């Protein structure tokens, strides 16, 4: 009953706000890019100013501040301002992007991310109480990898992308989760679904310069619980998406996808200090799932990044990808003793013990490495870690069935 009454109240306030018109007065000169009341060239969003606008706006909230710079977002920002009075998590993204916009203009891809994240939070929180746990994944489309993922129906917003809830951060577009969904679609032969999701992601990609030319980057615009500068980039999504766009090109023949794939691969040459995610460690090259902590060598993230590199090499024949993959293989081989307590696997090198689901994932990833490289070390550790499950009275993984599954997957 409380949920229903609160949802009705929020919807009523949002509707009243729309009927009364904008409740923020313009405190600045005409917005950058606006000419004679029309947007010059970008469609939804105004063109970015050639210089950073003045951000000295006294007594102005982050919502009003962004609306003054980007009027096409005013309606979503006003609704979010109302909703966030009840659910502060809904406004997290507004505060993040306002902080960025006070330093520099938002890029077109950042404006798109801001818009869809506002729409997702506004829709969800106008109808539901906050989830009780972090990492609660929802879909705003009926088309999703599995039926068990909650579908949130919205009258004015549909997206194939996954949105992930984190306490204190609201719902977020997360490229890592999106790469998992795209991989599921391609692996199960649902190519049209993969194309819809990966196509929706393309306008959200930024470009950067590297020693290998232009690079594509899918940035993350929320800070994990332990904190990090925003935005940041994960090797997990960069590697997997490089491979998945190459795979999609192989299926569809659309050059847009192979071009995106090449841009993403080039991101492996961005220096760590410039927003990259490749670190030289005592074990060799390590692909950082969380590059804001370069000493946090996550085992599953490193191997999944290598998986993407392997797919990229398979579908493009680019020897640079094979070289990086082989360097990653050597690093895993050297690090495995420091990922083993003697009765369980560690989540990261010399780090905390893995949860059971990650321990099982480690076994599967090591079997994948064995199937791709033929290196018996990976099979031995997979069998050893499978034995740890049995010692704890837990059901073991079927090693032979898993190997067969890997061999039957493209």
C-alpha positions as CSV (number, residue, x, y, z in Angstrom):
1,X,0.0,0.0,0.0
2,X,2.8,2.4,0.9
3,X,4.6,1.7,-2.4
4,X,1.3,2.3,-4.4
5,X,0.5,5.5,-2.5
6,X,4.0,7.0,-2.9
7,X,4.1,6.1,-6.6
8,X,0.8,7.9,-7.1
9,X,2.1,10.9,-5.3
10,X,5.3,11.1,-7.3
11,X,3.4,10.7,-10.6
12,X,0.9,13.4,-9.5
13,X,3.7,15.8,-8.7
14,X,5.5,15.1,-12.0
15,X,2.3,15.7,-14.0
16,X,1.5,18.9,-12.1
17,X,5.0,20.1,-12.8
18,X,4.5,19.6,-16.5
19,X,1.2,21.4,-16.5
20,X,2.6,24.4,-14.7
21,X,5.5,24.6,-17.0
22,X,9.2,25.1,-16.2
23,X,9.8,26.0,-12.5
24,X,13.4,27.1,-13.0
25,X,14.0,30.6,-14.3
26,X,16.8,31.1,-16.8
27,X,19.7,32.7,-14.9
28,X,22.1,32.8,-17.7
29,X,22.4,34.3,-21.2
30,X,21.0,32.2,-24.1
31,X,22.3,28.7,-24.0
32,X,25.4,27.7,-26.0
33,X,24.5,26.6,-29.5
34,X,21.1,28.1,-29.6
35,X,20.4,30.3,-32.6
36,X,17.1,32.0,-33.3
37,X,15.3,29.4,-31.2
38,X,16.5,26.4,-33.1
39,X,19.3,23.8,-32.6
40,X,21.9,24.2,-35.3
41,X,23.1,20.7,-36.2
42,X,22.9,17.9,-33.6
43,X,19.2,16.9,-33.5
44,X,18.4,16.2,-29.9
45,X,21.2,18.1,-28.3
46,X,22.6,21.6,-28.9
47,X,26.1,21.8,-30.4
48,X,28.9,22.1,-27.9
49,X,30.3,25.6,-27.3
50,X,33.8,26.2,-28.6
51,X,34.9,27.3,-25.2
52,X,33.8,26.2,-21.7
53,X,30.9,28.4,-20.6
54,X,30.9,30.3,-17.4
55,X,29.6,28.1,-14.5
56,X,29.4,30.8,-11.8
57,X,25.7,30.4,-11.3
58,X,24.8,31.3,-7.7
59,X,22.2,29.3,-5.7
60,X,21.5,27.0,-8.6
61,X,21.0,23.2,-8.1
62,X,22.7,20.7,-10.3
63,X,19.4,20.0,-12.0
64,X,18.9,23.6,-12.9
65,X,22.5,24.1,-13.8
66,X,22.4,21.3,-16.4
67,X,19.0,22.5,-17.7
68,X,20.4,26.0,-18.3
69,X,23.2,24.5,-20.4
70,X,21.2,21.8,-22.2
71,X,17.5,22.9,-22.5
72,X,16.4,19.7,-24.4
73,X,17.0,17.8,-21.1
74,X,15.0,20.3,-19.0
75,X,11.8,18.1,-18.8
76,X,13.7,15.0,-17.6
77,X,15.8,17.1,-15.2
78,X,12.7,18.7,-13.7
79,X,11.0,15.3,-13.2
80,X,14.2,13.9,-11.7
81,X,14.4,16.8,-9.3
82,X,10.9,15.9,-8.0
83,X,11.6,12.2,-7.8
84,X,14.9,12.6,-6.1
85,X,13.2,14.4,-3.2
86,X,11.7,11.0,-2.3
87,X,14.6,8.8,-3.7
88,X,17.9,10.6,-3.6
89,X,19.6,7.8,-5.5
90,X,17.8,8.9,-8.6
91,X,19.8,12.1,-8.7
92,X,23.3,10.6,-8.5
93,X,23.9,10.8,-12.3
94,X,22.8,14.5,-12.3
95,X,25.4,15.3,-9.7
96,X,28.1,13.4,-11.6
97,X,27.5,15.1,-14.9
98,X,27.0,18.5,-13.3
99,X,30.5,18.1,-11.8
100,X,31.9,17.3,-15.2
101,X,30.0,20.1,-16.9
102,X,31.5,22.6,-14.4
103,X,34.9,21.8,-15.8
104,X,34.2,21.3,-19.5
105,X,31.3,20.9,-21.9
106,X,29.7,17.5,-22.0
107,X,30.4,15.5,-25.2
108,X,27.6,14.3,-27.4
109,X,28.0,10.7,-26.1
110,X,27.9,12.0,-22.5
111,X,24.7,13.9,-23.2
112,X,23.2,10.7,-24.6
113,X,24.3,8.7,-21.5
114,X,22.9,11.4,-19.2
115,X,19.6,11.4,-21.1
116,X,19.0,7.6,-21.0
117,X,20.1,7.4,-17.4
118,X,17.7,10.1,-16.4
119,X,14.9,8.4,-18.3
120,X,15.7,5.0,-16.7
121,X,15.8,6.5,-13.1
122,X,12.7,8.6,-13.7
123,X,10.7,5.7,-15.0
124,X,11.7,3.2,-12.4
125,X,11.5,5.5,-9.3
126,X,8.1,6.9,-10.3
127,X,6.7,3.4,-10.1
128,X,8.8,1.5,-7.6
129,X,10.6,1.7,-4.3
130,X,14.4,1.4,-4.5
131,X,15.7,-2.2,-4.8
132,X,16.9,-3.7,-1.5
133,X,20.3,-4.8,-2.9
134,X,23.0,-3.4,-5.1
135,X,23.7,-4.9,-8.5
136,X,20.0,-5.3,-9.3
137,X,19.7,-5.5,-13.1
138,X,16.6,-4.5,-15.0
139,X,15.5,-4.1,-18.6
140,X,13.4,-1.4,-20.1
141,X,12.6,-3.6,-23.1
142,X,10.7,-6.8,-23.3
143,X,13.6,-8.2,-25.3
144,X,16.2,-9.3,-22.8
145,X,18.5,-12.3,-22.5
146,X,16.4,-14.3,-20.0
147,X,12.9,-13.9,-18.7
148,X,14.1,-13.8,-15.1
149,X,15.5,-10.3,-15.6
150,X,12.8,-7.8,-14.5
151,X,11.1,-5.8,-17.2
152,X,10.2,-2.3,-16.4
153,X,7.5,-0.9,-18.7
154,X,7.6,2.8,-19.5
155,X,5.3,4.8,-21.6
156,X,8.0,7.0,-23.2
157,X,11.3,5.1,-22.8
158,X,12.5,1.8,-24.2
159,X,16.1,0.6,-24.3
160,X,17.8,-2.8,-25.1
161,X,20.6,-1.8,-22.7
162,X,20.8,-3.3,-19.2
163,X,20.6,-0.8,-16.3
164,X,22.2,-1.8,-13.0
165,X,21.1,-0.4,-9.6
166,X,23.8,0.4,-7.0
167,X,22.8,1.8,-3.6
168,X,23.5,5.5,-3.5
169,X,24.0,5.6,-7.3
170,X,20.6,4.8,-8.7
171,X,20.3,2.9,-12.0
172,X,23.4,3.1,-14.3
173,X,24.2,2.1,-17.9
174,X,27.2,-0.2,-17.4
175,X,29.2,-1.4,-20.5
176,X,30.4,-4.5,-18.6
177,X,26.9,-5.8,-18.1
178,X,26.0,-4.8,-21.7
179,X,28.9,-6.8,-23.0
180,X,27.7,-9.9,-21.1
181,X,24.2,-9.5,-22.7
182,X,25.7,-9.1,-26.2
183,X,27.9,-12.2,-25.7
184,X,24.9,-14.2,-24.6
185,X,23.0,-13.2,-27.7
186,X,25.8,-14.1,-30.1
187,X,26.7,-17.3,-28.3
188,X,23.1,-18.5,-28.5
189,X,22.7,-17.4,-32.2
190,X,20.3,-14.5,-31.4
191,X,22.2,-12.2,-33.9
192,X,19.4,-9.7,-34.4
193,X,19.1,-9.2,-30.6
194,X,22.9,-8.7,-30.4
195,X,22.8,-6.2,-33.3
196,X,20.0,-4.2,-31.6
197,X,21.9,-4.0,-28.4
198,X,25.3,-3.3,-29.9
199,X,23.8,-0.8,-32.3
200,X,22.2,1.1,-29.4
201,X,25.6,1.3,-27.7
202,X,27.5,2.8,-30.7
203,X,26.5,6.4,-30.1
204,X,27.7,6.1,-26.5
205,X,31.3,5.4,-27.5
206,X,33.9,8.1,-27.1
207,X,37.1,8.4,-29.2
208,X,40.7,9.0,-28.0
209,X,44.1,9.2,-29.6
210,X,46.7,6.5,-29.2
211,X,50.0,5.4,-30.8
212,X,48.0,3.1,-33.0
213,X,45.6,5.8,-34.2
214,X,42.0,6.6,-33.0
215,X,40.6,4.5,-30.3
216,X,37.1,3.8,-29.1
217,X,36.2,3.9,-25.4
218,X,33.0,3.0,-23.5
219,X,33.3,5.0,-20.3
220,X,31.7,4.3,-17.0
221,X,30.1,7.3,-15.2
222,X,29.6,6.1,-11.7
223,X,32.0,5.5,-8.9
224,X,32.2,2.0,-7.3
225,X,31.8,1.7,-3.5
226,X,35.6,2.0,-2.9
227,X,35.6,5.2,-4.9
228,X,37.3,6.2,-8.2
229,X,37.5,9.2,-10.5
230,X,34.7,9.4,-12.9
231,X,34.7,8.5,-15.8
232,X,36.7,5.4,-16.0
233,X,37.1,2.5,-18.4
234,X,37.2,-1.3,-17.8
235,X,39.3,-3.7,-19.7
236,X,36.5,-6.2,-19.4
237,X,34.1,-4.3,-21.6
238,X,36.8,-3.0,-23.9
239,X,38.1,-6.4,-24.7
240,X,34.8,-8.2,-25.0
241,X,33.2,-5.5,-27.1
242,X,36.2,-5.4,-29.5
243,X,35.7,-9.1,-30.0
244,X,31.9,-8.9,-30.1
245,X,31.7,-6.2,-32.7
246,X,34.1,-8.2,-34.9
247,X,31.9,-11.2,-34.4
248,X,28.8,-9.2,-35.3
249,X,30.6,-8.0,-38.5
250,X,31.3,-11.6,-39.4
251,X,27.6,-12.4,-39.1
252,X,26.1,-9.3,-40.7
253,X,28.8,-7.9,-43.0
254,X,28.1,-4.3,-41.9
255,X,31.4,-2.3,-41.9
256,X,30.2,-0.1,-39.1
257,X,30.8,-3.0,-36.8
258,X,34.3,-3.9,-37.9
259,X,35.2,-0.2,-37.7
260,X,33.9,0.0,-34.1
261,X,35.8,-3.2,-33.3
262,X,39.1,-1.8,-34.5
263,X,38.6,1.4,-32.6
264,X,38.0,-0.6,-29.4
265,X,41.0,-2.7,-30.0
266,X,43.2,0.4,-30.3
267,X,42.2,1.4,-26.8
268,X,44.6,-1.3,-25.5
269,X,47.3,1.2,-26.4
270,X,46.0,4.1,-24.3
271,X,48.6,4.6,-21.5
272,X,47.3,3.8,-18.0
273,X,47.9,7.4,-16.8
274,X,45.8,8.7,-19.7
275,X,42.7,6.6,-18.9
276,X,44.0,3.2,-20.1
277,X,43.7,-0.2,-18.4
278,X,46.8,-2.2,-19.3
279,X,49.4,-2.5,-16.6
280,X,52.9,-4.1,-16.6
281,X,53.2,-6.1,-13.4
282,X,55.6,-8.6,-11.9
283,X,53.6,-11.3,-13.6
284,X,53.6,-9.6,-17.0
285,X,50.9,-7.6,-18.8
286,X,47.6,-7.4,-16.8
287,X,44.3,-6.2,-18.1
288,X,42.7,-4.2,-15.4
289,X,38.9,-4.5,-14.8
290,X,39.2,-1.6,-12.4
291,X,42.1,0.5,-13.6
292,X,41.7,3.1,-10.8
293,X,43.3,0.4,-8.6
294,X,46.2,-0.8,-10.7
295,X,47.3,-3.1,-7.9
296,X,44.0,-4.9,-7.9
297,X,44.6,-7.8,-10.3
298,X,41.2,-9.3,-10.8
299,X,41.5,-12.8,-12.2
300,X,38.2,-13.2,-13.9
301,X,38.3,-9.7,-15.4
302,X,41.8,-10.3,-16.9
303,X,40.8,-13.6,-18.5
304,X,37.5,-12.3,-19.8
305,X,39.4,-9.4,-21.4
306,X,41.6,-12.0,-23.1
307,X,38.5,-13.8,-24.3
308,X,37.5,-10.7,-26.2
309,X,41.0,-10.4,-27.6
310,X,40.8,-13.9,-28.8
311,X,37.5,-13.3,-30.6
312,X,38.9,-10.1,-32.1
313,X,41.9,-12.1,-33.4
314,X,39.7,-14.9,-34.7
315,X,37.5,-12.6,-36.7
316,X,40.1,-10.1,-37.9
317,X,43.4,-12.0,-38.1
318,X,45.1,-9.1,-36.4
319,X,48.4,-10.4,-35.0
320,X,48.6,-7.7,-32.5
321,X,45.6,-9.1,-30.7
322,X,47.2,-12.6,-30.6
323,X,50.4,-11.1,-29.2
324,X,48.4,-9.4,-26.4
325,X,46.4,-12.6,-25.8
326,X,49.6,-14.6,-25.5
327,X,51.1,-12.1,-23.1
328,X,47.9,-12.4,-20.9
329,X,48.2,-16.2,-21.0
330,X,51.7,-16.0,-19.6
331,X,50.6,-13.6,-16.9
332,X,47.8,-16.0,-15.8
333,X,50.2,-18.9,-15.7
334,X,52.6,-17.0,-13.4
335,X,49.9,-15.6,-11.2
336,X,47.9,-18.8,-10.5
337,X,49.9,-19.9,-7.4
338,X,49.1,-16.5,-5.9
339,X,45.4,-17.0,-6.6
340,X,45.3,-20.3,-4.6
341,X,44.9,-20.6,-0.8
342,X,45.3,-24.4,-0.8
343,X,41.6,-24.9,-0.4
344,X,40.0,-22.1,-2.5
345,X,40.6,-19.6,-5.2
346,X,41.2,-15.9,-4.7
347,X,39.1,-13.2,-6.4
348,X,42.3,-11.3,-7.3
349,X,46.0,-12.0,-7.1
350,X,47.0,-12.1,-3.4
351,X,43.5,-10.7,-2.7
352,X,40.3,-11.8,-0.9
353,X,38.8,-15.3,-1.3
354,X,36.4,-15.5,-4.2
355,X,32.7,-16.0,-3.6
356,X,31.4,-19.4,-4.6
357,X,30.0,-18.1,-7.9
358,X,33.3,-16.5,-8.8
359,X,35.2,-19.7,-7.8
360,X,33.0,-21.6,-10.2
361,X,33.6,-19.0,-12.9
362,X,37.4,-19.3,-12.4
363,X,37.1,-23.0,-13.1
364,X,35.1,-22.4,-16.3
365,X,37.5,-19.7,-17.5
366,X,40.6,-21.9,-16.9
367,X,38.9,-24.6,-18.9
368,X,38.3,-22.0,-21.7
369,X,42.0,-21.1,-21.6
370,X,43.0,-24.8,-21.7
371,X,40.7,-25.4,-24.7
372,X,42.2,-22.4,-26.6
373,X,45.9,-22.9,-25.7
374,X,46.3,-26.6,-24.9
375,X,48.3,-25.6,-21.8
376,X,47.9,-28.3,-19.2
377,X,48.5,-25.9,-16.4
378,X,45.1,-24.4,-16.8
379,X,43.4,-27.8,-16.8
380,X,45.3,-28.9,-13.7
381,X,44.2,-25.8,-11.8
382,X,40.6,-26.2,-13.0
383,X,40.6,-29.7,-11.7
384,X,42.3,-28.7,-8.4
385,X,39.8,-25.9,-7.7
386,X,36.9,-28.2,-8.7
387,X,38.2,-30.5,-6.0
388,X,38.0,-27.7,-3.4
389,X,34.2,-27.6,-4.0
390,X,34.0,-31.3,-3.2
391,X,36.1,-30.9,0.0
392,X,33.6,-28.2,1.2
393,X,30.6,-30.5,0.5
394,X,29.6,-28.5,-2.6
395,X,28.5,-29.9,-5.9
396,X,31.4,-30.2,-8.4
397,X,31.4,-28.8,-11.9
398,X,31.3,-31.3,-14.7
399,X,34.7,-30.7,-16.3
400,X,34.1,-32.9,-19.4
401,X,30.7,-31.3,-20.1
402,X,32.2,-27.8,-19.7
403,X,35.1,-28.6,-22.1
404,X,32.6,-29.9,-24.6
405,X,30.6,-26.8,-24.3
406,X,33.6,-24.6,-24.9
407,X,34.6,-26.6,-27.9
408,X,31.1,-26.3,-29.4
409,X,30.9,-22.5,-28.9
410,X,32.3,-20.3,-31.7
